[in-house]
Amino acid sequence: QFDQTESRVGVVQYSHEKTQELVAMGDPNIASIGDLKAAVKDLKWIAGGTYTGEALQFTKENLLRRFGTEKRVALVLTDGRSDTFRDPTPLTSLCEIDTQVLSVGVGDIFRTSPNTEQLTSIACEGTSNPGLSLQTDNYALLLEDSFLQNVTSYVCRAEKKCPDYTCPIVFELPADISIVMDSSTSVGSKNFETTKKFVKRLAERFLSAKRSSGDAVRVSVVQYSGSGQQRTESEFSQNYTVIADSIDKIEFMNDATDVTGALSFVLRLFRSNPRRGAKKKVLLFSDGRSQGISADLIEKRIQEARAANVELYVLAVGSQVNEANLRVLVTGKTSEYDVVYGERHLFRVPDYPSLLRGVFYQTVSRKISL
């Protein structure tokens, strides 16, 4: 609970010497967690060097001691590459004040791995109150629901009322979502059955989501394989029971792959089922491989989708993918790739069983709901 009588939160941004910025609940202009979020959004990127020791000392003196509670938790987000020559301040500052420290190391823009030694020092390893150190090589992974769930569980592990991490989604506007399943031979019948279970989870989550507007979310399900092999298995509906029953009855096509034909088919589906004011979204299962296509042809289909105000998301399974085609499917461009846009619109899993592991379906549904 984040209010003045229970828990409080603060955020420190830092870079090089004496660049620390602090926003926290209790500041004159911050009375709620909503105010804090707004203040964090207003923080500007500093750039420059990395003085982590100095920043941790600043946090200890200006934030954590201000929070006079029995339990203090610090989450330190860094690449673990502090300039310890220019900033000799110990990285263990937070270990001195009975604070639970979680260090999260993320690879830098040069794809250099986080410095494990610094991260473990920050997390008080070897002390009487050791914390936890986590690492990832991609900032986008910080938004994955499984990562957030791990952090939440660790932070509140000693609490009697640790919150359930369900990551609710909210649709600000009405939405029509079409889920397009790959039913080609390369998928395999067993994996196709796994896909069906995953699609049912998504449909249930979309249709049970909170809505800011009074209009509902509708979901349709399409499967595709080779040329002329596209079929609407469930028309746009708000009824999960009807959709789930339709998904259960889907039979595996087991033929070639025509991804551009699938895109054309789903665009026609939207044109035949118009709804004023509704966002149009498509989740396409594809590994980027398809018979007789080129990047230019994919680009043409994606541009047609954008002209129809259809937002496309792509889910790729496995490592045997056509990266060039996937990039064009996501961005609609053969010449350049928008990494930030791609991180939100391209989902990857190593294999089909991974679709059903953990909270991956929450990650997919949340990003589509934004």
N, C-alpha and C positions, 0 to 999 in steps of 0.2 A: 504494500500500500504506500503510495507516494503522496503524503500530505505532511503538514507541519508537525503533526503529533506522532507520526510513526517513522517513516523513512524519508531521507533527503538525498538528493543527487546533485553532484557538481561535475563540471567538465573543465579540464585544463588543456589548452592548446599550446604547443611549444615548437621551437625550431632551434635557432642558435642562441647566443648569449643574451639574456635578459629580454626575451621575446614572449614570455609566458602571458597567456590571457586566460582569465577565469570567469566562468559564469556558473552560478549555483542557486539552488533554492535557498531563499533567505535574503537574496539580494533585493534592494528596494523595488526593482521592477519585475521580480520573479516570485509569484505567489503560488504557482501550480506547476505540474509537470508539463502542461501545455505551454506555459510561458517559457519554461526552460528549453523545450524543443525549438521554439521560435528563436530564442537567443543563440542556440547552437547553430541553427541555419544561417544566422547573420554573421557568424565568424568567417573571416576571410583567410584564404591560404597565405601563409607567411613565406614559405620557401626558405632556402638558406641551409645552414649546417644543422648538426644534430647534437644538442647538449642535453642528453637524457638525465644525467646525474643532477644537474642544476634544476631541471624541471621537476624531478621527484622531490628534491629538497623544498622547492617552492610549494609543491602540492602538500607536503607534510605541514609546513608552517602556515599556509594560507587557506587550506581547505580541510584537511582531515582533522586537525586540532580544533577547528571551528565546529566540527560535527562531534559533539560530546556524547556520543552514544556508546553502548557497550560493544557493539559490533560495527567495525568499519571494514569496508571492502574497497580495494583499488584495482581497477582494470587498466593495465598499461598497454597501449597499442603502439607498436614501434617495429622497426626492422632489426632492432638489436644491434645497430651499428653506430653507437654513440662515439663522438670524437673525444675519447678519453685523454688524449694528449693535451688538447686545449681546454677540456672540461674535466678536471681531476676529481670532481665531486663524486663520492661513492654512489654506486648504483643500488646500494642496500638501504637507502635512507628510510624507506617505508617499513623496513623490518624492525625499526627501533621503537615503533609506537603501537605495537600489538594490532597490526592491520593485516587482514587476509589479502594477499596480493596474487592477482592472476595476470601474468604477462602473455600477450598475444603477439607473436612475431609474424610479420608479413614480408614476403620478398619484395625488393625495391623495384623501381622502374627499369633497372638494368637486368632484371630477373636473377639477381644475386640472392641466394638463400639467406634467411635470417641467421644472425649470430647466436648460436645456442648458448655459448658461455655467458654472454651478457644477459640473455633472457632468463637463465636460471638464477643468476645473481639478483636480478630485479625481483624474481619470485621467491626470494629468501630461502633457496635450497641450502641445506646444511645447517639451518638454524633450528631453534626449538619450535618455530611456527612456520614450517615450509608451506609455500603456496603451490600454484600450478602454472606450468608453462605450456602453451599451445603454439603450433606453427602452421602456416599455410603459405602457399606461393602466389595467391591471387586475392586481391582485395574484394572481388565480387563474392568470394566464398564466405565473407563475413556476414552476408545477408542470407545465407542458406539456413533454412529452418533447423536442420540437424545441428549446425554449429551453435546457433542461438540457444537451442534446447540444452546442449552440453554446458554452455556457460551458465545459463539460468540454474540448472541443476547443481552445479558446483557452488555457485554463490550462495544458494539458500539451503544447502544440504543439511545444515544443523537446525533449520527452522521446523517447527511443528506444522506450520501452514505454508509450505512451499507451493507456489502457484502451479496449476496445470498449464503446460505450454501447449496451447491449442492453436495459437496463431490465427485468430478469426480474420476473415476477409470481408471487405465492404465494397460494394459497387456504388460509386457515386452517381452513376447514370444507368439507365436501363441498358441491357446488353444482350445481344444474340451471339452465342458461341457455337461454332461448328467444330467438332472433333473428327479429324480425318485419319483413319487407320490404314496403315500399309498392310495389305493382304497378299503380298507377292511371295513367290517360292522361297526367296532368300530369308524370309522371316521364320518360316517353319510353323507347323500347326501348333506345337506346344507353346512356342513363344507368342503366337497369336492369341491363344487362350489367356496367357498372362496379360497381354495388352488389354483384352476385354475386361479383366478384373480391375486393371488400373483405370480404364476409362469410366467404369462404374463409380469408382471412388471420386474421380474428378467431377462427374456429373452431379453426384450427391452433394459435394462441397459447393459447387457453383449454385445449385438450386436452394441450398440452405443458408447461403450467405446473407449477411445484413445488407440492407439497401437504404441509401440516403433518400432516394426518391421513392415514390409510390409504385413505380413500374417494376415489373419483375424481370428476372433473368430467364432467358430461354436457351435451351441446349438442343443441338441436333447431332447425329452421329452418321458419318459416311465412311465407307470402306472403298479402297481402290486397289487395282492390280495393273493389268496391261491395258493396251489401247481399247477404248470403249468399255472397259470394265470398271465402272464406277457405280455405286449404288447407295442411295439414301436408306439407311437402316432404321433411322428414327427421325421423323420430321421435327422441326422446332417445337419444343414443348416445355411446360413448366412442371410437368408431372414426373417425378423421379421414378415412380413405380412403373409407369408405362415405358420410360426410356430404358430402365434396367432390364425389363422383360424383353425388349427388342434386342438389347445387346447380347443377352443370353442366347438368343436364337440365331445370331450371326454365324454363318458358315464360312470357313476359310476358302478364299478363291484359289490360291496356290498357282499363280501364273506369273507373267512378266511384271515389269514396273513402269508405269507411265505417270511420273509426278506432275508434268505440265498438264496432262489431261485431267488429273485430279484437281488441280487448281482451277482450271476452266469450269469443271463441273460444279465445284463449290461456289464459284462466283455466280453461276446461273441459279444455284439454290438460293442465294441471298436475294437475287433480283426477283425471284418468284415468291419470296416471302418477306416483302418489305415491312419495316416497322419504323414509323416516324420517331426520330430522336434517339434511336437505339444505337449503341456502339456495335460495330461488326468485328468479330474476332475469330480467327481460325487457329487451331492447334494442329499442325501437320506432322505426322510421323514419317520421317524420311532420313535415310542415310546419305542422301545426295546422289545416289547411283540410280540411273534410269536409262532405259534403252532409247537410243536415237535422239538424245538431247544435247544441247550445247549451253554454255553459260549465257550466250546472247538470247537464246530462246527462253531460258528461265527468267532473265532480266525483263524480257517483254511481258511475261505473265505476271511477275511481281508488280511491274508498273501498272498493269491493268487493275490489279487488286488495289493498289494505292489510289488509283483514280476513282475506284468505287468505294473508297474510305474503309477498306477492309484491312485490319491489322493482323499480320501473320506471325505466328510463333512456330518454331520448328523443334521437334524432339528427335534427337539422333541417338540410336542405340548401338553400342559396340565400337570397335576400333577400325573396322573395315568400312570407312566412309570416304566420300569424295569431298575433301575439304573445300575445294574451289567452288563446287556447286552449292555446298551448304552456305557458304558466305554470301553467295548471290541470292539464295533463297531468303536469307535473313534480312539483308540490306537492300536488295533490289539493284545492286550496282556491281559491274564486273571490274571496274577500275580501282576501287578503293573499299576499305572495310572500316566501318565505324565500330570500334571496339566496345565503347560504352553501350551503344544501342544493341550490339550483338550479345553482350552479357545478359541483357534483360529479355532477349527474344530467342536465344538458342539454349536449349537444355540438352545435357549429355548424361548418359549413364553407361557404364562399361558393359552391361549385359541386361537381358530382359528381366531376370529375377530382381535386379536392383530397382526396377520400377515399383516394387511392392515393399521394399525395405525402408524402415525408418519413416521419415516424414517428407519424402521426396514429393509426394502428391500435394503436400501443403506448399512447398516451394513453387511448384508449377502453377497451382491455382492462385497463389497470392500475386505472383508477377502478372498473370493474365488479368487479374481484377483491378490492377492499378490504372 
